[in-house]
């Protein structure tokens, strides 16, 4: 069975949109916390040297 390009493109688009809707907010929260930890670590390193 051959899949047509518009069918595959539509499926990819739906997957990206639904994945962003499902996983977007938790990932944004995770990366915000991760960035805060890295900034705190940088401040700790510059303060001790």
CORHUTA-V339972 format. One record per pair of residues at least 24 apart in sequence whose ideal C-beta (glycine too) atoms are under 10 Angstrom apart, sorted by the first residue. I is the first residue (numbers start at 1). J is the second residue. D is the distance in Angstrom with one decimal. If there is no record, write none. Layout:
i & j & d
I & J & D
I & J & D
This chain:
none
